[in-house]
Every structure is written in structure tokens, then in C-alpha cells.
Amino acid sequence: MNAVATPRLIEIPEVTRLTSLRKTSIYEAIKRGEFRPIRLGRKTVFAEAEILAWVSARISSNQGI
């Protein structure tokens, strides 16, 4: 049987922990299209892989500084 990895969904507190951004900055990033929230009923979650990719991109872009 072939197991498929299920994407991990995380809530805002985990996004703030991973990115070191405050909630207001996260909402601004959503408006700019940098983060794509997923609505699950009344809850908003994010794909962990997308958040980690965003963090990696920021690290890579600052390597030349």
C-alpha cells in the first residue's frame, strides 16, 4: 500500500511562532497574497509547508547581506 503524506494544517499561533510575525503582520501578508489562508468552518488555518517555504525564502534572500 502506498502511503500519501497528508499536508499539516496549522493555526495562527503556530504561524506566529514559525515566522516571528505578529497577527497584524500575518493579516497584511494575507492581503499581499504571501500567505493563503484556508477556511475550515469558522477556523482559519494555513498549510505548514507553505509557511515553511515562505520562511526559507526570507532566509535565502537575506544570505547576501
PDB file of N, H, CA, C and O in Angstrom:
ATOM      1  N   MET A   1       0.843  -1.186   0.000  1.00  0.00           N
ATOM      2  CA  MET A   1       0.000   0.000   0.000  1.00  0.00           C
ATOM      3  C   MET A   1       0.882   1.242   0.000  1.00  0.00           C
ATOM      4  O   MET A   1       1.880   1.301   0.719  1.00  0.00           O
ATOM      5  N   ASN A   2       0.516   2.229  -0.804  1.00  0.00           N
ATOM      6  H   ASN A   2      -0.294   2.182  -1.389  1.00  0.00           H
ATOM      7  CA  ASN A   2       1.307   3.439  -0.959  1.00  0.00           C
ATOM      8  C   ASN A   2       0.754   4.542  -0.063  1.00  0.00           C
ATOM      9  O   ASN A   2      -0.361   5.016  -0.281  1.00  0.00           O
ATOM     10  N   ALA A   3       1.522   4.953   0.942  1.00  0.00           N
ATOM     11  H   ALA A   3       2.428   4.568   1.119  1.00  0.00           H
ATOM     12  CA  ALA A   3       1.069   5.987   1.874  1.00  0.00           C
ATOM     13  C   ALA A   3       1.347   7.377   1.285  1.00  0.00           C
ATOM     14  O   ALA A   3       2.439   7.647   0.784  1.00  0.00           O
ATOM     15  N   VAL A   4       0.352   8.233   1.358  1.00  0.00           N
ATOM     16  H   VAL A   4      -0.535   8.013   1.765  1.00  0.00           H
ATOM     17  CA  VAL A   4       0.480   9.609   0.881  1.00  0.00           C
ATOM     18  C   VAL A   4       0.525  10.522   2.094  1.00  0.00           C
ATOM     19  O   VAL A   4      -0.328  10.442   2.978  1.00  0.00           O
ATOM     20  N   ALA A   5       1.523  11.385   2.126  1.00  0.00           N
ATOM     21  H   ALA A   5       2.216  11.449   1.408  1.00  0.00           H
ATOM     22  CA  ALA A   5       1.652  12.312   3.253  1.00  0.00           C
ATOM     23  C   ALA A   5       0.526  13.334   3.224  1.00  0.00           C
ATOM     24  O   ALA A   5       0.277  13.966   2.197  1.00  0.00           O
ATOM     25  N   THR A   6      -0.142  13.491   4.334  1.00  0.00           N
ATOM     26  H   THR A   6       0.060  12.977   5.168  1.00  0.00           H
ATOM     27  CA  THR A   6      -1.216  14.463   4.452  1.00  0.00           C
ATOM     28  C   THR A   6      -0.618  15.805   4.840  1.00  0.00           C
ATOM     29  O   THR A   6       0.159  15.880   5.792  1.00  0.00           O
ATOM     30  N   PRO A   7      -0.967  16.870   4.119  1.00  0.00           N
ATOM     31  CA  PRO A   7      -0.444  18.189   4.493  1.00  0.00           C
ATOM     32  C   PRO A   7      -0.866  18.558   5.917  1.00  0.00           C
ATOM     33  O   PRO A   7      -2.009  18.329   6.312  1.00  0.00           O
ATOM     34  N   ARG A   8       0.047  19.120   6.664  1.00  0.00           N
ATOM     35  H   ARG A   8       0.976  19.306   6.343  1.00  0.00           H
ATOM     36  CA  ARG A   8      -0.250  19.550   8.025  1.00  0.00           C
ATOM     37  C   ARG A   8      -0.820  20.958   7.981  1.00  0.00           C
ATOM     38  O   ARG A   8      -0.242  21.851   7.361  1.00  0.00           O
ATOM     39  N   LEU A   9      -1.941  21.151   8.632  1.00  0.00           N
ATOM     40  H   LEU A   9      -2.411  20.426   9.136  1.00  0.00           H
ATOM     41  CA  LEU A   9      -2.577  22.463   8.701  1.00  0.00           C
ATOM     42  C   LEU A   9      -2.307  23.056  10.079  1.00  0.00           C
ATOM     43  O   LEU A   9      -2.434  22.381  11.100  1.00  0.00           O
ATOM     44  N   ILE A  10      -1.931  24.334  10.083  1.00  0.00           N
ATOM     45  H   ILE A  10      -1.828  24.883   9.253  1.00  0.00           H
ATOM     46  CA  ILE A  10      -1.596  24.989  11.344  1.00  0.00           C
ATOM     47  C   ILE A  10      -2.426  26.252  11.512  1.00  0.00           C
ATOM     48  O   ILE A  10      -2.871  26.858  10.537  1.00  0.00           O
ATOM     49  N   GLU A  11      -2.626  26.636  12.771  1.00  0.00           N
ATOM     50  H   GLU A  11      -2.265  26.144  13.562  1.00  0.00           H
ATOM     51  CA  GLU A  11      -3.407  27.827  13.088  1.00  0.00           C
ATOM     52  C   GLU A  11      -2.470  29.020  13.302  1.00  0.00           C
ATOM     53  O   GLU A  11      -1.247  28.881  13.334  1.00  0.00           O
ATOM     54  N   ILE A  12      -3.081  30.183  13.444  1.00  0.00           N
ATOM     55  H   ILE A  12      -4.075  30.297  13.417  1.00  0.00           H
ATOM     56  CA  ILE A  12      -2.340  31.449  13.577  1.00  0.00           C
ATOM     57  C   ILE A  12      -1.243  31.397  14.661  1.00  0.00           C
ATOM     58  O   ILE A  12      -0.127  31.840  14.391  1.00  0.00           O
ATOM     59  N   PRO A  13      -1.509  30.880  15.865  1.00  0.00           N
ATOM     60  CA  PRO A  13      -0.431  30.871  16.865  1.00  0.00           C
ATOM     61  C   PRO A  13       0.825  30.135  16.392  1.00  0.00           C
ATOM     62  O   PRO A  13       1.940  30.546  16.714  1.00  0.00           O
ATOM     63  N   GLU A  14       0.655  29.064  15.640  1.00  0.00           N
ATOM     64  H   GLU A  14      -0.250  28.729  15.378  1.00  0.00           H
ATOM     65  CA  GLU A  14       1.802  28.329  15.106  1.00  0.00           C
ATOM     66  C   GLU A  14       2.481  29.128  13.994  1.00  0.00           C
ATOM     67  O   GLU A  14       3.707  29.103  13.877  1.00  0.00           O
ATOM     68  N   VAL A  15       1.701  29.831  13.182  1.00  0.00           N
ATOM     69  H   VAL A  15       0.706  29.851  13.278  1.00  0.00           H
ATOM     70  CA  VAL A  15       2.280  30.681  12.129  1.00  0.00           C
ATOM     71  C   VAL A  15       3.123  31.785  12.769  1.00  0.00           C
ATOM     72  O   VAL A  15       4.219  32.082  12.295  1.00  0.00           O
ATOM     73  N   THR A  16       2.619  32.388  13.836  1.00  0.00           N
ATOM     74  H   THR A  16       1.729  32.147  14.222  1.00  0.00           H
ATOM     75  CA  THR A  16       3.396  33.438  14.516  1.00  0.00           C
ATOM     76  C   THR A  16       4.687  32.861  15.094  1.00  0.00           C
ATOM     77  O   THR A  16       5.727  33.519  15.075  1.00  0.00           O
ATOM     78  N   ARG A  17       4.622  31.642  15.603  1.00  0.00           N
ATOM     79  H   ARG A  17       3.778  31.107  15.618  1.00  0.00           H
ATOM     80  CA  ARG A  17       5.821  31.022  16.169  1.00  0.00           C
ATOM     81  C   ARG A  17       6.851  30.729  15.079  1.00  0.00           C
ATOM     82  O   ARG A  17       8.044  30.961  15.275  1.00  0.00           O
ATOM     83  N   LEU A  18       6.399  30.222  13.935  1.00  0.00           N
ATOM     84  H   LEU A  18       5.430  30.034  13.776  1.00  0.00           H
ATOM     85  CA  LEU A  18       7.316  29.863  12.858  1.00  0.00           C
ATOM     86  C   LEU A  18       7.907  31.078  12.145  1.00  0.00           C
ATOM     87  O   LEU A  18       9.053  31.038  11.698  1.00  0.00           O
ATOM     88  N   THR A  19       7.134  32.152  12.038  1.00  0.00           N
ATOM     89  H   THR A  19       6.203  32.184  12.402  1.00  0.00           H
ATOM     90  CA  THR A  19       7.570  33.312  11.258  1.00  0.00           C
ATOM     91  C   THR A  19       8.110  34.452  12.106  1.00  0.00           C
ATOM     92  O   THR A  19       8.802  35.332  11.593  1.00  0.00           O
ATOM     93  N   SER A  20       7.803  34.448  13.396  1.00  0.00           N
ATOM     94  H   SER A  20       7.241  33.733  13.813  1.00  0.00           H
ATOM     95  CA  SER A  20       8.122  35.560  14.301  1.00  0.00           C
ATOM     96  C   SER A  20       7.365  36.833  13.937  1.00  0.00           C
ATOM     97  O   SER A  20       7.764  37.932  14.321  1.00  0.00           O
ATOM     98  N   LEU A  21       6.270  36.679  13.194  1.00  0.00           N
ATOM     99  H   LEU A  21       5.946  35.786  12.882  1.00  0.00           H
ATOM    100  CA  LEU A  21       5.422  37.820  12.856  1.00  0.00           C
ATOM    101  C   LEU A  21       4.261  37.909  13.837  1.00  0.00           C
ATOM    102  O   LEU A  21       3.803  36.897  14.367  1.00  0.00           O
ATOM    103  N   ARG A  22       3.795  39.124  14.071  1.00  0.00           N
ATOM    104  H   ARG A  22       4.167  39.946  13.640  1.00  0.00           H
ATOM    105  CA  ARG A  22       2.592  39.310  14.877  1.00  0.00           C
ATOM    106  C   ARG A  22       1.369  39.069  13.994  1.00  0.00           C
ATOM    107  O   ARG A  22       1.466  39.033  12.767  1.00  0.00           O
ATOM    108  N   LYS A  23       0.212  38.903  14.651  1.00  0.00           N
ATOM    109  H   LYS A  23       0.134  38.932  15.648  1.00  0.00           H
ATOM    110  CA  LYS A  23      -1.019  38.624  13.912  1.00  0.00           C
ATOM    111  C   LYS A  23      -1.305  39.692  12.862  1.00  0.00           C
ATOM    112  O   LYS A  23      -1.711  39.371  11.745  1.00  0.00           O
ATOM    113  N   THR A  24      -1.097  40.959  13.212  1.00  0.00           N
ATOM    114  H   THR A  24      -0.767  41.220  14.119  1.00  0.00           H
ATOM    115  CA  THR A  24      -1.387  42.025  12.240  1.00  0.00           C
ATOM    116  C   THR A  24      -0.504  41.901  11.007  1.00  0.00           C
ATOM    117  O   THR A  24      -0.965  42.150   9.893  1.00  0.00           O
ATOM    118  N   SER A  25       0.753  41.522  11.186  1.00  0.00           N
ATOM    119  H   SER A  25       1.127  41.320  12.091  1.00  0.00           H
ATOM    120  CA  SER A  25       1.648  41.344  10.040  1.00  0.00           C
ATOM    121  C   SER A  25       1.244  40.142   9.208  1.00  0.00           C
ATOM    122  O   SER A  25       1.400  40.149   7.987  1.00  0.00           O
ATOM    123  N   ILE A  26       0.727  39.113   9.857  1.00  0.00           N
ATOM    124  H   ILE A  26       0.600  39.107  10.849  1.00  0.00           H
ATOM    125  CA  ILE A  26       0.239  37.943   9.125  1.00  0.00           C
ATOM    126  C   ILE A  26      -0.958  38.334   8.261  1.00  0.00           C
ATOM    127  O   ILE A  26      -1.046  37.932   7.102  1.00  0.00           O
ATOM    128  N   TYR A  27      -1.880  39.120   8.824  1.00  0.00           N
ATOM    129  H   TYR A  27      -1.809  39.447   9.766  1.00  0.00           H
ATOM    130  CA  TYR A  27      -3.041  39.565   8.045  1.00  0.00           C
ATOM    131  C   TYR A  27      -2.615  40.462   6.884  1.00  0.00           C
ATOM    132  O   TYR A  27      -3.225  40.414   5.816  1.00  0.00           O
ATOM    133  N   GLU A  28      -1.586  41.274   7.075  1.00  0.00           N
ATOM    134  H   GLU A  28      -1.090  41.313   7.943  1.00  0.00           H
ATOM    135  CA  GLU A  28      -1.068  42.093   5.980  1.00  0.00           C
ATOM    136  C   GLU A  28      -0.459  41.217   4.891  1.00  0.00           C
ATOM    137  O   GLU A  28      -0.626  41.491   3.703  1.00  0.00           O
ATOM    138  N   ALA A  29       0.251  40.159   5.298  1.00  0.00           N
ATOM    139  H   ALA A  29       0.387  39.937   6.264  1.00  0.00           H
ATOM    140  CA  ALA A  29       0.837  39.226   4.336  1.00  0.00           C
ATOM    141  C   ALA A  29      -0.261  38.506   3.548  1.00  0.00           C
ATOM    142  O   ALA A  29      -0.088  38.216   2.364  1.00  0.00           O
ATOM    143  N   ILE A  30      -1.380  38.222   4.200  1.00  0.00           N
ATOM    144  H   ILE A  30      -1.520  38.458   5.162  1.00  0.00           H
ATOM    145  CA  ILE A  30      -2.518  37.612   3.501  1.00  0.00           C
ATOM    146  C   ILE A  30      -3.035  38.575   2.435  1.00  0.00           C
ATOM    147  O   ILE A  30      -3.300  38.162   1.306  1.00  0.00           O
ATOM    148  N   LYS A  31      -3.180  39.854   2.782  1.00  0.00           N
ATOM    149  H   LYS A  31      -2.964  40.189   3.699  1.00  0.00           H
ATOM    150  CA  LYS A  31      -3.668  40.852   1.821  1.00  0.00           C
ATOM    151  C   LYS A  31      -2.732  40.986   0.628  1.00  0.00           C
ATOM    152  O   LYS A  31      -3.179  41.211  -0.496  1.00  0.00           O
ATOM    153  N   ARG A  32      -1.420  40.846   0.877  1.00  0.00           N
ATOM    154  H   ARG A  32      -1.056  40.663   1.790  1.00  0.00           H
ATOM    155  CA  ARG A  32      -0.430  40.935  -0.209  1.00  0.00           C
ATOM    156  C   ARG A  32      -0.351  39.640  -1.014  1.00  0.00           C
ATOM    157  O   ARG A  32       0.321  39.593  -2.044  1.00  0.00           O
ATOM    158  N   GLY A  33      -1.023  38.603  -0.562  1.00  0.00           N
ATOM    159  H   GLY A  33      -1.570  38.641   0.274  1.00  0.00           H
ATOM    160  CA  GLY A  33      -1.002  37.323  -1.260  1.00  0.00           C
ATOM    161  C   GLY A  33       0.175  36.440  -0.894  1.00  0.00           C
ATOM    162  O   GLY A  33       0.417  35.431  -1.557  1.00  0.00           O
ATOM    163  N   GLU A  34       0.919  36.798   0.156  1.00  0.00           N
ATOM    164  H   GLU A  34       0.723  37.617   0.695  1.00  0.00           H
ATOM    165  CA  GLU A  34       2.070  35.995   0.567  1.00  0.00           C
ATOM    166  C   GLU A  34       1.648  34.735   1.316  1.00  0.00           C
ATOM    167  O   GLU A  34       2.310  33.703   1.209  1.00  0.00           O
ATOM    168  N   PHE A  35       0.568  34.808   2.064  1.00  0.00           N
ATOM    169  H   PHE A  35       0.031  35.647   2.151  1.00  0.00           H
ATOM    170  CA  PHE A  35       0.021  33.658   2.786  1.00  0.00           C
ATOM    171  C   PHE A  35      -1.375  33.383   2.255  1.00  0.00           C
ATOM    172  O   PHE A  35      -2.138  34.308   1.975  1.00  0.00           O
ATOM    173  N   ARG A  36      -1.706  32.097   2.119  1.00  0.00           N
ATOM    174  H   ARG A  36      -1.086  31.346   2.346  1.00  0.00           H
ATOM    175  CA  ARG A  36      -3.033  31.714   1.637  1.00  0.00           C
ATOM    176  C   ARG A  36      -3.782  30.977   2.745  1.00  0.00           C
ATOM    177  O   ARG A  36      -3.535  29.796   2.989  1.00  0.00           O
ATOM    178  N   PRO A  37      -4.689  31.673   3.407  1.00  0.00           N
ATOM    179  CA  PRO A  37      -5.445  31.013   4.475  1.00  0.00           C
ATOM    180  C   PRO A  37      -6.449  30.021   3.913  1.00  0.00           C
ATOM    181  O   PRO A  37      -6.933  30.169   2.790  1.00  0.00           O
ATOM    182  N   ILE A  38      -6.750  29.019   4.704  1.00  0.00           N
ATOM    183  H   ILE A  38      -6.357  28.898   5.616  1.00  0.00           H
ATOM    184  CA  ILE A  38      -7.741  28.007   4.356  1.00  0.00           C
ATOM    185  C   ILE A  38      -8.837  28.083   5.405  1.00  0.00           C
ATOM    186  O   ILE A  38      -8.567  27.957   6.599  1.00  0.00           O
ATOM    187  N   ARG A  39     -10.065  28.286   4.967  1.00  0.00           N
ATOM    188  H   ARG A  39     -10.284  28.388   3.997  1.00  0.00           H
ATOM    189  CA  ARG A  39     -11.192  28.371   5.904  1.00  0.00           C
ATOM    190  C   ARG A  39     -11.756  26.980   6.145  1.00  0.00           C
ATOM    191  O   ARG A  39     -12.101  26.266   5.204  1.00  0.00           O
ATOM    192  N   LEU A  40     -11.846  26.604   7.408  1.00  0.00           N
ATOM    193  H   LEU A  40     -11.565  27.183   8.173  1.00  0.00           H
ATOM    194  CA  LEU A  40     -12.483  25.353   7.826  1.00  0.00           C
ATOM    195  C   LEU A  40     -13.601  25.736   8.778  1.00  0.00           C
ATOM    196  O   LEU A  40     -13.404  25.815   9.991  1.00  0.00           O
ATOM    197  N   GLY A  41     -14.769  25.972   8.218  1.00  0.00           N
ATOM    198  H   GLY A  41     -14.929  25.909   7.233  1.00  0.00           H
ATOM    199  CA  GLY A  41     -15.874  26.463   9.041  1.00  0.00           C
ATOM    200  C   GLY A  41     -15.537  27.853   9.554  1.00  0.00           C
ATOM    201  O   GLY A  41     -15.320  28.775   8.768  1.00  0.00           O
ATOM    202  N   ARG A  42     -15.493  28.004  10.866  1.00  0.00           N
ATOM    203  H   ARG A  42     -15.670  27.255  11.504  1.00  0.00           H
ATOM    204  CA  ARG A  42     -15.157  29.301  11.470  1.00  0.00           C
ATOM    205  C   ARG A  42     -13.671  29.459  11.736  1.00  0.00           C
ATOM    206  O   ARG A  42     -13.221  30.521  12.166  1.00  0.00           O
ATOM    207  N   LYS A  43     -12.915  28.415  11.484  1.00  0.00           N
ATOM    208  H   LYS A  43     -13.280  27.552  11.134  1.00  0.00           H
ATOM    209  CA  LYS A  43     -11.484  28.404  11.779  1.00  0.00           C
ATOM    210  C   LYS A  43     -10.674  28.726  10.529  1.00  0.00           C
ATOM    211  O   LYS A  43     -11.034  28.322   9.424  1.00  0.00           O
ATOM    212  N   THR A  44      -9.591  29.449  10.711  1.00  0.00           N
ATOM    213  H   THR A  44      -9.298  29.777  11.609  1.00  0.00           H
ATOM    214  CA  THR A  44      -8.664  29.728   9.624  1.00  0.00           C
ATOM    215  C   THR A  44      -7.363  28.993   9.910  1.00  0.00           C
ATOM    216  O   THR A  44      -6.802  29.101  11.000  1.00  0.00           O
ATOM    217  N   VAL A  45      -6.891  28.246   8.922  1.00  0.00           N
ATOM    218  H   VAL A  45      -7.346  28.157   8.036  1.00  0.00           H
ATOM    219  CA  VAL A  45      -5.644  27.511   9.054  1.00  0.00           C
ATOM    220  C   VAL A  45      -4.772  27.789   7.838  1.00  0.00           C
ATOM    221  O   VAL A  45      -5.214  28.395   6.862  1.00  0.00           O
ATOM    222  N   PHE A  46      -3.529  27.335   7.916  1.00  0.00           N
ATOM    223  H   PHE A  46      -3.170  26.843   8.709  1.00  0.00           H
ATOM    224  CA  PHE A  46      -2.569  27.528   6.840  1.00  0.00           C
ATOM    225  C   PHE A  46      -1.841  26.212   6.606  1.00  0.00           C
ATOM    226  O   PHE A  46      -1.672  25.415   7.529  1.00  0.00           O
ATOM    227  N   ALA A  47      -1.410  25.986   5.365  1.00  0.00           N
ATOM    228  H   ALA A  47      -1.548  26.633   4.615  1.00  0.00           H
ATOM    229  CA  ALA A  47      -0.606  24.803   5.061  1.00  0.00           C
ATOM    230  C   ALA A  47       0.801  25.055   5.605  1.00  0.00           C
ATOM    231  O   ALA A  47       1.470  26.010   5.209  1.00  0.00           O
ATOM    232  N   GLU A  48       1.237  24.193   6.512  1.00  0.00           N
ATOM    233  H   GLU A  48       0.694  23.417   6.834  1.00  0.00           H
ATOM    234  CA  GLU A  48       2.549  24.363   7.135  1.00  0.00           C
ATOM    235  C   GLU A  48       3.656  24.435   6.088  1.00  0.00           C
ATOM    236  O   GLU A  48       4.584  25.232   6.230  1.00  0.00           O
ATOM    237  N   ALA A  49       3.576  23.626   5.050  1.00  0.00           N
ATOM    238  H   ALA A  49       2.822  22.979   4.934  1.00  0.00           H
ATOM    239  CA  ALA A  49       4.614  23.616   4.019  1.00  0.00           C
ATOM    240  C   ALA A  49       4.752  24.981   3.343  1.00  0.00           C
ATOM    241  O   ALA A  49       5.864  25.404   3.027  1.00  0.00           O
ATOM    242  N   GLU A  50       3.633  25.670   3.120  1.00  0.00           N
ATOM    243  H   GLU A  50       2.729  25.326   3.377  1.00  0.00           H
ATOM    244  CA  GLU A  50       3.686  26.992   2.500  1.00  0.00           C
ATOM    245  C   GLU A  50       4.333  28.017   3.435  1.00  0.00           C
ATOM    246  O   GLU A  50       5.092  28.877   2.989  1.00  0.00           O
ATOM    247  N   ILE A  51       4.034  27.924   4.718  1.00  0.00           N
ATOM    248  H   ILE A  51       3.417  27.225   5.081  1.00  0.00           H
ATOM    249  CA  ILE A  51       4.630  28.851   5.684  1.00  0.00           C
ATOM    250  C   ILE A  51       6.130  28.596   5.784  1.00  0.00           C
ATOM    251  O   ILE A  51       6.918  29.542   5.804  1.00  0.00           O
ATOM    252  N   LEU A  52       6.531  27.327   5.846  1.00  0.00           N
ATOM    253  H   LEU A  52       5.890  26.559   5.829  1.00  0.00           H
ATOM    254  CA  LEU A  52       7.954  26.996   5.924  1.00  0.00           C
ATOM    255  C   LEU A  52       8.695  27.419   4.658  1.00  0.00           C
ATOM    256  O   LEU A  52       9.850  27.840   4.728  1.00  0.00           O
ATOM    257  N   ALA A  53       8.041  27.310   3.506  1.00  0.00           N
ATOM    258  H   ALA A  53       7.103  26.967   3.449  1.00  0.00           H
ATOM    259  CA  ALA A  53       8.650  27.768   2.252  1.00  0.00           C
ATOM    260  C   ALA A  53       8.849  29.282   2.280  1.00  0.00           C
ATOM    261  O   ALA A  53       9.866  29.787   1.804  1.00  0.00           O
ATOM    262  N   TRP A  54       7.877  30.005   2.838  1.00  0.00           N
ATOM    263  H   TRP A  54       7.051  29.595   3.224  1.00  0.00           H
ATOM    264  CA  TRP A  54       7.987  31.461   2.961  1.00  0.00           C
ATOM    265  C   TRP A  54       9.176  31.819   3.845  1.00  0.00           C
ATOM    266  O   TRP A  54       9.953  32.713   3.510  1.00  0.00           O
ATOM    267  N   VAL A  55       9.319  31.124   4.971  1.00  0.00           N
ATOM    268  H   VAL A  55       8.687  30.397   5.243  1.00  0.00           H
ATOM    269  CA  VAL A  55      10.439  31.374   5.888  1.00  0.00           C
ATOM    270  C   VAL A  55      11.764  31.081   5.178  1.00  0.00           C
ATOM    271  O   VAL A  55      12.703  31.872   5.271  1.00  0.00           O
ATOM    272  N   SER A  56      11.844  29.961   4.477  1.00  0.00           N
ATOM    273  H   SER A  56      11.081  29.319   4.402  1.00  0.00           H
ATOM    274  CA  SER A  56      13.074  29.599   3.760  1.00  0.00           C
ATOM    275  C   SER A  56      13.439  30.639   2.713  1.00  0.00           C
ATOM    276  O   SER A  56      14.613  30.967   2.541  1.00  0.00           O
ATOM    277  N   ALA A  57      12.438  31.158   2.016  1.00  0.00           N
ATOM    278  H   ALA A  57      11.484  30.892   2.155  1.00  0.00           H
ATOM    279  CA  ALA A  57      12.685  32.192   1.005  1.00  0.00           C
ATOM    280  C   ALA A  57      13.257  33.458   1.653  1.00  0.00           C
ATOM    281  O   ALA A  57      14.152  34.098   1.102  1.00  0.00           O
ATOM    282  N   ARG A  58      12.726  33.809   2.832  1.00  0.00           N
ATOM    283  H   ARG A  58      11.999  33.289   3.280  1.00  0.00           H
ATOM    284  CA  ARG A  58      13.246  35.001   3.525  1.00  0.00           C
ATOM    285  C   ARG A  58      14.684  34.785   3.972  1.00  0.00           C
ATOM    286  O   ARG A  58      15.502  35.703   3.904  1.00  0.00           O
ATOM    287  N   ILE A  59      14.992  33.589   4.424  1.00  0.00           N
ATOM    288  H   ILE A  59      14.328  32.844   4.479  1.00  0.00           H
ATOM    289  CA  ILE A  59      16.353  33.272   4.847  1.00  0.00           C
ATOM    290  C   ILE A  59      17.283  33.338   3.652  1.00  0.00           C
ATOM    291  O   ILE A  59      18.363  33.922   3.742  1.00  0.00           O
ATOM    292  N   SER A  60      16.880  32.745   2.527  1.00  0.00           N
ATOM    293  H   SER A  60      16.002  32.271   2.454  1.00  0.00           H
ATOM    294  CA  SER A  60      17.697  32.746   1.318  1.00  0.00           C
ATOM    295  C   SER A  60      17.937  34.148   0.783  1.00  0.00           C
ATOM    296  O   SER A  60      19.041  34.460   0.336  1.00  0.00           O
ATOM    297  N   SER A  61      16.918  34.996   0.824  1.00  0.00           N
ATOM    298  H   SER A  61      16.021  34.743   1.187  1.00  0.00           H
ATOM    299  CA  SER A  61      17.058  36.350   0.296  1.00  0.00           C
ATOM    300  C   SER A  61      17.955  37.215   1.173  1.00  0.00           C
ATOM    301  O   SER A  61      18.480  38.228   0.711  1.00  0.00           O
ATOM    302  N   ASN A  62      18.134  36.831   2.423  1.00  0.00           N
ATOM    303  H   ASN A  62      17.708  36.008   2.799  1.00  0.00           H
ATOM    304  CA  ASN A  62      18.998  37.608   3.324  1.00  0.00           C
ATOM    305  C   ASN A  62      20.398  37.051   3.445  1.00  0.00           C
ATOM    306  O   ASN A  62      21.201  37.582   4.212  1.00  0.00           O
ATOM    307  N   GLN A  63      20.717  35.996   2.710  1.00  0.00           N
ATOM    308  H   GLN A  63      20.064  35.564   2.087  1.00  0.00           H
ATOM    309  CA  GLN A  63      22.049  35.393   2.786  1.00  0.00           C
ATOM    310  C   GLN A  63      23.127  36.325   2.251  1.00  0.00           C
ATOM    311  O   GLN A  63      24.272  36.270   2.700  1.00  0.00           O
ATOM    312  N   GLY A  64      22.773  37.175   1.301  1.00  0.00           N
ATOM    313  H   GLY A  64      21.843  37.219   0.936  1.00  0.00           H
ATOM    314  CA  GLY A  64      23.758  38.061   0.701  1.00  0.00           C
ATOM    315  C   GLY A  64      24.035  39.317   1.490  1.00  0.00           C
ATOM    316  O   GLY A  64      24.872  40.125   1.088  1.00  0.00           O
ATOM    317  N   ILE A  65      23.352  39.502   2.606  1.00  0.00           N
ATOM    318  H   ILE A  65      22.672  38.846   2.933  1.00  0.00           H
ATOM    319  CA  ILE A  65      23.503  40.754   3.388  1.00  0.00           C
ATOM    320  C   ILE A  65      24.747  40.691   4.227  1.00  0.00           C
ATOM    321  O   ILE A  65      25.051  41.638   4.952  1.00  0.00           O
TER     322      ILE A  65
END
